[in-house]
């Protein structure tokens, strides 16, 4: 699993999401547009800025702790993202702080400025968890609502991950 962010100059920077940002971008594109994403259409999503990469990771962490615990598989996903990113000590400390005090849904949603970014943030959060508890499913519903990701688009992301 590739990481969401890489270490650069002591900070979090742009990078790839789980399985590559192309996966997140493709899921988000198909979810928003309701169709298969041709390679050319996914190309604009190949890179995201540092702020969005950080926000994606914050959404992933918030989703992971939504049910009050981080199960072994969820922790494995986060650790793999961190390991794959090669985050330095400061980056790992940042992740530990996020796990201790995750961002709330409104904080995440307030930082999102466009529908494509909203879909990518939602897809990243959904990729971080199995959504196997009521609290995780409720978190995803509330996140989608706060991000203005339609129920239909969120459902398509869920189906893509299940299929």
C-alpha positions, 0 to 999 in steps of 0.5 A: 500500500502506497502512502498518502503523503511523503516526507519532504523538508521535514513536513508532510507533502504531496503523495500517493494515497492507498494503492496510489492516488490514482485509485482515490482519484478514479473512485472519486471521479466515477462517484461524482460523475457516475461513470467510468473514469477514462485515463485522461479524465483521471490525469488531472487528479494524479497529484494533489497539493500538500494541504489536500494530502494532509487533509486526506490523511486527517480524514483517514485518521478520523474515520479510523477512530470513529468507532472509538478504537483502532482495530488491527487492520485499521492500524496496519493500513495507517502504519503501511501508509506511514511506512510507505511514505517514509515519514520522518520523526516529525511526520510520525509524531504528527500522526500520533497527535492526530490519532490522539486528537482526530479532526472532527467532520466540520473541521475537515469539511470546512477545509474543502473548497470544491466537489472533486476534492470533497469526493477525494477526501471522502474516498480516502476516508472510506478506503481507510476503514471497512465500515463494519461498525455503526459508528464508522458508517455513521461517520461516513454518512456525516462526512459525506453530508458535510462535504456535500458528496451525494448519497449516490456518489458515496454509494458508488465509492462504497460499491467500488470498494466492495467489488 
